[in-house]
Amino acid sequence: MLSFFSSNFINLLLYIIYIVVKFLLIIIFTLVGVAYLTLAERKVLGGIQRRKGPKVVGAFGLIQPLADGAKLLLKETILPSNANIFVFILAPILTFTLSLFVWAVIPFAKGVVFVDLNIGVLFIYAVSSLSVYGIILSGWASNSRYAFLGGLRSTAQMISYEVSIGLILISIVLCASSLNLTNIVLAQEFIWFCFPLFPLCFIFAICMLAETSRHPFDLPEAEGELVAGYNVEYSAMGYALFFLGEYGNMIFMSGFFSILFLGGWFFISCIQGYLLFAIKIVILIVFFILVRGAYPRYRYDQLMRIGWKSFLPLALAVLVTVSILIGLINHCIFII
């Protein structure tokens, strides 16, 4: 009996260690990815603007992200005297933590996933919706009109585009007949969803720019109007956590887009699945950067008009069409 309990305890301990190691790998992957994403963005934007970008700290500026991280880590954290200190500190931690949680259900290759949930799509949609709280809490807790206005604008923007994203996800789920992300990838073994569902692919590509508050929809942080948006009162590691959360969401949305429309790890059999998945993420990140360098910022009324009067009706129309077609196909198969 004693040996039975000891063996179960050892198995439980090994399982906990296994979970902790996988979670640490996700954190390291996100931090390293964000660090060198900032370097890549500055280099590409420098090329677009005919300048060199970072090139002093390390060979070709490769140590610049580490220097920026060290600077933010060593800076003094300033807490506004009239702020709600607990909520003020909680908001960036919440934003960064939620940007890590969404990676738990992302399949990097066949069988390479932290938790293979049968409701993975719902999990991602729920966690991404919760990220709104970190932004609105930071604006409210700062006790600043600029920060509060930036938080309200960001919250309205994210909620508006989450509605269209939700309709797009329903269409994908209907086509794959599953909420499991691995099954969605396997459903694209012969044809990627970006071809039959191109209107949804186009809408989702623009929605993920708005959802991550990236250019040309970075209105919550429009410097000319709001100083810096919801994080204007943050400094040092508080600002760094918001920064990590934003860029981590960029990487995640690129991976999520790849799973939904680009077949995840499917394309060339001679390339390892996780390597091909990483290549697709890099291509989509380049899309984020090029859009920032090529397009001017939208006005806020234009942003909301596109979300509610263009994307929402179009996504709903495609959803109805997909539902009718799938119903007709299933009915014909049943008759045959």
C-alpha positions as CSV (number, residue, x, y, z in Angstrom):
1,M,0.0,0.0,0.0
2,L,2.8,2.4,0.9
3,S,4.6,1.7,-2.4
4,F,1.3,2.3,-4.2
5,F,0.9,5.8,-2.7
6,S,4.6,6.6,-3.2
7,S,4.5,5.7,-6.9
8,N,1.3,7.8,-7.3
9,F,3.0,10.7,-5.5
10,I,6.0,10.4,-7.8
11,N,3.9,10.3,-10.9
12,L,1.9,13.4,-9.7
13,L,5.2,15.2,-9.0
14,L,6.6,14.4,-12.4
15,Y,3.3,15.5,-14.1
16,I,3.4,18.8,-12.2
17,I,7.1,19.3,-13.2
18,Y,6.1,18.5,-16.8
19,I,3.3,21.2,-16.7
20,V,5.6,23.8,-15.1
21,V,8.3,23.2,-17.7
22,K,5.9,23.5,-20.6
23,F,4.5,26.7,-19.1
24,L,8.0,28.1,-18.7
25,L,8.8,27.3,-22.3
26,I,5.7,29.3,-23.4
27,I,6.9,32.2,-21.3
28,I,10.4,32.0,-22.7
29,F,9.0,31.7,-26.3
30,T,6.8,34.7,-25.8
31,L,9.5,36.9,-24.2
32,V,12.2,36.1,-26.8
33,G,9.7,36.4,-29.6
34,V,8.5,39.8,-28.4
35,A,12.1,41.0,-27.8
36,Y,13.2,40.3,-31.3
37,L,9.9,41.2,-32.9
38,T,10.6,44.8,-31.7
39,L,14.0,44.7,-33.3
40,A,12.6,43.3,-36.6
41,E,9.9,46.0,-36.6
42,R,12.4,48.8,-36.1
43,K,14.7,47.3,-38.8
44,V,11.9,46.9,-41.4
45,L,10.5,50.4,-40.7
46,G,14.0,51.8,-40.9
47,G,14.3,50.2,-44.4
48,I,11.0,51.6,-45.4
49,Q,12.0,55.1,-44.2
50,R,15.5,54.8,-45.8
51,R,17.5,54.6,-42.5
52,K,19.4,51.8,-40.8
53,G,17.4,51.3,-37.6
54,P,19.2,49.9,-34.4
55,K,22.8,49.1,-35.3
56,V,24.9,50.3,-32.3
57,V,24.2,47.8,-29.4
58,G,25.7,44.5,-30.5
59,A,26.4,43.3,-34.0
60,F,23.6,44.6,-36.3
61,G,21.8,45.8,-33.2
62,L,21.1,42.3,-32.1
63,I,21.5,43.1,-28.4
64,Q,19.2,46.2,-28.6
65,P,16.1,44.4,-27.3
66,L,18.1,43.1,-24.3
67,A,19.3,46.7,-23.6
68,D,15.8,48.1,-23.8
69,G,14.5,45.4,-21.5
70,A,17.3,46.1,-19.0
71,K,16.6,49.8,-19.1
72,L,12.9,49.3,-18.3
73,L,13.7,46.8,-15.6
74,L,16.1,49.2,-13.8
75,K,14.0,52.3,-14.1
76,E,12.1,53.6,-11.1
77,T,8.4,52.6,-10.9
78,I,6.3,55.7,-10.3
79,L,2.9,55.3,-8.7
80,P,0.5,58.3,-9.1
81,S,-0.5,59.7,-5.7
82,N,-4.2,59.7,-6.5
83,A,-4.3,56.3,-8.3
84,N,-6.0,53.2,-7.0
85,I,-2.7,51.4,-6.3
86,F,-3.9,47.8,-6.2
87,V,-5.9,48.0,-9.5
88,F,-3.1,50.2,-11.0
89,I,-0.6,47.4,-10.4
90,L,-3.0,44.6,-11.3
91,A,-3.9,45.9,-14.7
92,P,-0.6,45.3,-16.5
93,I,-0.1,41.9,-14.8
94,L,-3.6,40.9,-16.0
95,T,-2.9,42.0,-19.6
96,F,0.5,40.1,-19.8
97,T,-0.8,37.0,-18.1
98,L,-3.8,36.7,-20.4
99,S,-1.5,37.1,-23.4
100,L,0.3,33.9,-22.2
101,F,-2.8,31.9,-21.4
102,V,-4.0,31.8,-25.0
103,W,-1.0,29.8,-26.1
104,A,-2.1,26.9,-23.9
105,V,-4.4,25.5,-26.7
106,I,-2.4,26.4,-29.8
107,P,-1.1,23.3,-31.6
108,F,2.4,24.0,-33.0
109,A,2.4,20.6,-34.8
110,K,0.4,17.4,-34.7
111,G,0.4,16.4,-31.0
112,V,2.6,19.3,-30.0
113,V,0.1,21.3,-27.8
114,F,0.0,22.3,-24.2
115,V,-3.7,21.3,-23.6
116,D,-5.7,19.9,-26.5
117,L,-9.1,21.3,-25.4
118,N,-12.2,20.2,-27.3
119,I,-13.4,23.8,-26.9
120,G,-10.2,25.5,-27.8
121,V,-11.9,28.1,-29.9
122,L,-14.2,29.1,-27.1
123,F,-11.3,29.2,-24.7
124,I,-9.3,31.6,-26.9
125,Y,-12.4,33.8,-27.5
126,A,-13.1,34.0,-23.8
127,V,-9.5,34.8,-22.7
128,S,-9.1,37.4,-25.5
129,S,-12.3,39.0,-24.3
130,L,-11.0,39.2,-20.7
131,S,-8.0,41.2,-21.9
132,V,-10.4,44.2,-22.2
133,Y,-10.5,44.4,-18.4
134,G,-6.7,45.0,-18.1
135,I,-7.0,48.0,-20.4
136,I,-10.1,49.6,-18.9
137,L,-8.8,49.0,-15.4
138,S,-5.5,50.7,-16.2
139,G,-7.3,53.7,-17.5
140,W,-9.7,54.0,-14.6
141,A,-7.1,53.3,-11.9
142,S,-4.7,55.9,-13.2
143,N,-7.1,58.7,-12.1
144,S,-6.2,60.6,-15.3
145,R,-8.7,61.8,-17.9
146,Y,-6.3,61.1,-20.7
147,A,-5.7,57.5,-19.5
148,F,-9.4,56.9,-18.9
149,L,-10.4,58.3,-22.3
150,G,-7.7,56.1,-23.9
151,G,-9.1,53.0,-22.0
152,L,-12.6,53.7,-23.1
153,R,-11.6,54.1,-26.8
154,S,-9.6,50.9,-26.7
155,T,-12.4,49.0,-25.0
156,A,-15.0,50.1,-27.5
157,Q,-12.6,49.3,-30.4
158,M,-11.9,45.8,-29.1
159,I,-15.5,44.9,-28.3
160,S,-16.7,46.2,-31.7
161,Y,-14.3,44.0,-33.7
162,E,-14.7,41.0,-31.4
163,V,-18.3,40.7,-32.6
164,S,-17.1,40.2,-36.2
165,I,-14.4,37.9,-35.1
166,G,-17.0,35.8,-33.2
167,L,-19.1,35.4,-36.4
168,I,-16.0,34.4,-38.4
169,L,-15.1,31.8,-35.8
170,I,-18.6,30.3,-36.0
171,S,-18.2,30.0,-39.8
172,I,-14.8,28.2,-39.3
173,V,-16.3,25.9,-36.7
174,L,-19.2,25.0,-39.0
175,C,-16.7,24.1,-41.8
176,A,-14.5,22.0,-39.6
177,S,-17.4,20.6,-37.5
178,S,-15.3,21.0,-34.3
179,L,-14.2,23.6,-31.7
180,N,-10.9,21.8,-31.4
181,L,-8.0,23.7,-33.0
182,T,-6.2,20.5,-34.0
183,N,-9.3,19.3,-35.8
184,I,-9.6,22.6,-37.5
185,V,-6.1,22.2,-38.9
186,L,-6.7,18.6,-39.9
187,A,-9.9,19.8,-41.8
188,Q,-7.6,21.8,-44.0
189,E,-5.4,18.9,-45.1
190,F,-6.5,19.2,-48.7
191,I,-7.5,22.9,-49.0
192,W,-6.9,25.8,-46.7
193,F,-9.9,27.7,-45.5
194,C,-8.5,31.0,-46.9
195,F,-9.5,29.9,-50.4
196,P,-13.2,29.0,-50.0
197,L,-13.7,31.6,-47.2
198,F,-11.6,34.4,-48.7
199,P,-14.0,37.2,-47.6
200,L,-13.7,36.0,-44.0
201,C,-9.9,35.7,-44.3
202,F,-9.7,39.3,-45.5
203,I,-12.0,40.5,-42.7
204,F,-10.1,38.6,-40.0
205,A,-6.8,40.0,-41.2
206,I,-8.1,43.5,-40.7
207,C,-9.9,42.7,-37.5
208,M,-6.7,41.3,-35.9
209,L,-5.1,44.7,-36.6
210,A,-7.9,46.4,-34.7
211,E,-8.0,43.8,-32.0
212,T,-4.3,44.2,-31.2
213,S,-4.6,48.1,-31.6
214,R,-2.0,48.1,-34.3
215,H,-1.5,50.6,-37.1
216,P,-3.6,51.9,-38.8
217,F,-6.0,51.2,-35.9
218,D,-3.8,52.2,-33.0
219,L,-6.2,54.9,-32.0
220,P,-6.1,54.1,-28.2
221,E,-2.4,55.3,-28.3
222,A,-2.8,58.1,-30.8
223,E,0.1,60.4,-29.6
224,G,-1.3,63.6,-31.1
225,E,-4.6,63.3,-29.3
226,L,-4.1,61.3,-26.0
227,V,-0.4,61.5,-25.2
228,A,-0.1,57.7,-24.9
229,G,-3.6,56.3,-24.3
230,Y,-4.5,54.0,-21.3
231,N,-0.9,53.5,-20.3
232,V,0.1,57.1,-20.1
233,E,0.7,57.0,-16.3
234,Y,2.8,53.8,-16.4
235,S,6.6,53.6,-16.3
236,A,9.3,51.0,-15.9
237,M,7.9,47.4,-15.7
238,G,4.3,48.4,-15.7
239,Y,4.7,49.9,-19.1
240,A,6.9,46.9,-20.1
241,L,4.2,44.4,-19.2
242,F,1.7,46.3,-21.4
243,F,4.3,46.4,-24.2
244,L,4.9,42.6,-23.8
245,G,1.2,41.9,-23.8
246,E,0.6,43.9,-27.0
247,Y,3.4,42.4,-29.0
248,G,2.7,38.9,-27.5
249,N,-0.9,39.3,-28.9
250,M,0.6,40.1,-32.3
251,I,2.5,36.9,-32.3
252,F,-0.6,35.0,-31.0
253,M,-3.0,36.5,-33.6
254,S,-0.5,35.5,-36.3
255,G,-0.5,31.9,-35.1
256,F,-4.3,31.9,-34.7
257,F,-4.8,33.2,-38.2
258,S,-2.4,30.5,-39.5
259,I,-4.5,27.8,-37.8
260,L,-7.8,29.1,-39.0
261,F,-7.0,30.0,-42.6
262,L,-3.5,28.8,-43.6
263,G,-3.7,25.2,-42.5
264,G,-1.5,25.4,-39.4
265,W,1.4,23.0,-40.0
266,F,0.1,21.7,-43.4
267,F,1.8,22.6,-46.7
268,I,5.1,20.7,-47.4
269,S,5.5,17.2,-46.0
270,C,9.3,17.5,-46.0
271,I,9.3,20.4,-43.5
272,Q,8.6,19.7,-39.8
273,G,5.2,20.9,-38.7
274,Y,6.4,23.3,-36.0
275,L,9.0,24.9,-38.3
276,L,6.4,25.5,-41.0
277,F,4.0,26.9,-38.5
278,A,6.7,29.3,-37.3
279,I,7.4,30.4,-40.9
280,K,3.7,31.3,-41.4
281,I,3.8,33.3,-38.1
282,V,6.8,35.2,-39.3
283,I,5.2,36.0,-42.7
284,L,2.1,37.3,-40.9
285,I,4.2,39.4,-38.5
286,V,5.9,41.0,-41.5
287,F,2.3,41.8,-42.7
288,F,1.7,43.7,-39.4
289,I,4.9,45.6,-39.8
290,L,4.4,46.5,-43.5
291,V,0.9,47.8,-42.8
292,R,2.3,50.1,-40.1
293,G,4.9,51.5,-42.5
294,A,2.5,51.8,-45.5
295,Y,-0.8,53.2,-44.2
296,P,-1.9,56.3,-42.3
297,R,-3.9,56.2,-39.1
298,Y,-7.7,56.0,-39.4
299,R,-10.0,58.4,-37.7
300,Y,-12.0,56.9,-34.8
301,D,-15.4,57.4,-36.5
302,Q,-14.0,55.6,-39.6
303,L,-12.8,52.7,-37.5
304,M,-16.2,52.2,-35.8
305,R,-18.0,52.6,-39.1
306,I,-16.0,49.9,-40.8
307,G,-16.5,47.5,-37.9
308,W,-20.2,47.9,-37.4
309,K,-21.5,48.9,-40.9
310,S,-19.1,46.9,-43.2
311,F,-17.5,43.9,-41.5
312,L,-20.3,42.9,-39.2
313,P,-23.0,42.6,-42.0
314,L,-20.5,40.9,-44.4
315,A,-19.4,38.4,-41.7
316,L,-23.1,37.7,-40.9
317,A,-24.0,37.2,-44.6
318,V,-21.1,34.8,-45.1
319,L,-22.1,32.9,-42.0
320,V,-25.7,32.5,-43.2
321,T,-24.4,31.4,-46.7
322,V,-22.0,28.9,-45.1
323,S,-24.7,27.5,-42.9
324,I,-27.1,27.0,-45.8
325,L,-24.5,25.4,-48.0
326,I,-23.4,23.0,-45.2
327,G,-27.0,22.2,-44.5
328,L,-27.7,21.4,-48.2
329,I,-24.6,19.2,-48.5
330,N,-25.5,17.2,-45.4
331,H,-29.1,16.8,-46.6
332,C,-27.8,15.5,-50.0
333,I,-25.4,13.1,-48.3
334,F,-28.3,11.9,-46.0
335,I,-30.5,11.2,-49.1
336,I,-27.8,9.4,-50.9
